[in-house]
Amino acid sequence: VEYRLVSKNVVFATGAYPRLSLSFKLKRNIGYFILQTYMPSILITILSWVSFWINYDASAARVALGITTVLTMTTINTHLRETLPKIPYVKA
């Protein structure tokens, strides 16, 4: 965590006033999110593309692969939501 404290005088039409600013710079450990969320999602997405090369007559295999992909992505999303902090507003 880095922070910067800036104090300066600001001139307006009504006079000069002191202003105090405090800025925080927070850093996130992105390695955890890449290993726990992004890499599994990328690998599951690539695995789901295999259904395009499965024989047209093997519909059971394609359906099973599609269902497995959806359930795995749902599990990853659920795990991600459980590990994020609880907040009172809507997340994107």
C-alpha positions in Angstrom: 0.0 0.0 0.0 1.4 3.3 -1.0 -0.1 6.7 -0.1 0.6 10.3 -1.0 -0.3 13.3 1.1 -0.4 16.7 -0.7 -1.1 20.0 0.9 -1.4 23.2 -1.1 -3.3 26.5 -1.3 -6.0 26.8 -3.9 -7.1 30.2 -5.2 -10.7 30.8 -6.0 -12.6 34.0 -6.7 -13.7 34.2 -3.1 -10.1 33.8 -1.7 -7.3 31.4 -1.1 -8.0 28.2 0.8 -5.8 25.4 2.0 -6.4 22.0 0.5 -5.3 18.6 1.8 -5.4 15.6 -0.5 -4.7 12.0 0.4 -4.2 9.4 -2.4 -4.0 5.6 -1.8 -2.5 3.2 -4.3 -3.4 -0.4 -3.6 -1.9 -3.4 -5.3 -3.6 -6.8 -5.8 -1.7 -10.1 -5.9 -2.9 -11.0 -9.4 -1.1 -14.4 -9.4 -3.8 -15.9 -7.1 -6.6 -14.8 -9.4 -4.9 -16.1 -12.5 -4.3 -19.5 -11.0 -7.6 -19.9 -9.3 -10.0 -18.3 -11.9 -8.6 -17.3 -15.2 -6.5 -20.4 -16.1 -9.3 -22.9 -15.2 -11.8 -20.9 -17.1 -9.5 -20.7 -20.2 -8.8 -24.4 -20.1 -12.5 -25.3 -19.7 -13.4 -23.0 -22.6 -10.7 -24.6 -24.8 -12.0 -28.1 -23.8 -15.5 -27.1 -24.8 -14.3 -26.4 -28.3 -13.5 -30.1 -28.6 -17.2 -30.7 -29.2 -16.8 -29.1 -32.7 -14.5 -32.0 -33.7 -16.6 -34.8 -32.2 -18.4 -36.9 -34.7 -21.9 -35.5 -35.6 -23.5 -38.8 -34.8 -22.1 -38.9 -31.2 -24.7 -36.5 -29.8 -24.5 -38.0 -26.3 -20.8 -37.2 -26.1 -21.3 -33.6 -27.3 -24.2 -33.1 -24.8 -22.2 -34.5 -22.0 -19.2 -32.3 -22.8 -21.5 -29.2 -23.0 -23.2 -30.0 -19.6 -19.8 -30.7 -18.0 -18.5 -27.3 -19.3 -21.5 -25.4 -18.0 -21.4 -27.1 -14.6 -17.6 -26.5 -14.2 -17.9 -22.9 -15.1 -20.8 -22.5 -12.6 -18.6 -24.1 -9.9 -15.7 -21.8 -10.7 -18.1 -18.8 -10.6 -19.6 -19.9 -7.3 -16.2 -20.4 -5.7 -15.1 -16.9 -6.9 -18.2 -15.3 -5.4 -17.6 -17.1 -2.1 -14.0 -15.9 -1.8 -14.8 -12.2 -2.6 -15.7 -9.9 0.3 -19.3 -9.3 1.1 -20.5 -5.9 0.0 -23.9 -4.1 0.1 -24.0 -3.1 -3.5 -24.3 -4.9 -6.8 -21.1 -6.3 -8.4 -20.4 -6.5 -12.1 
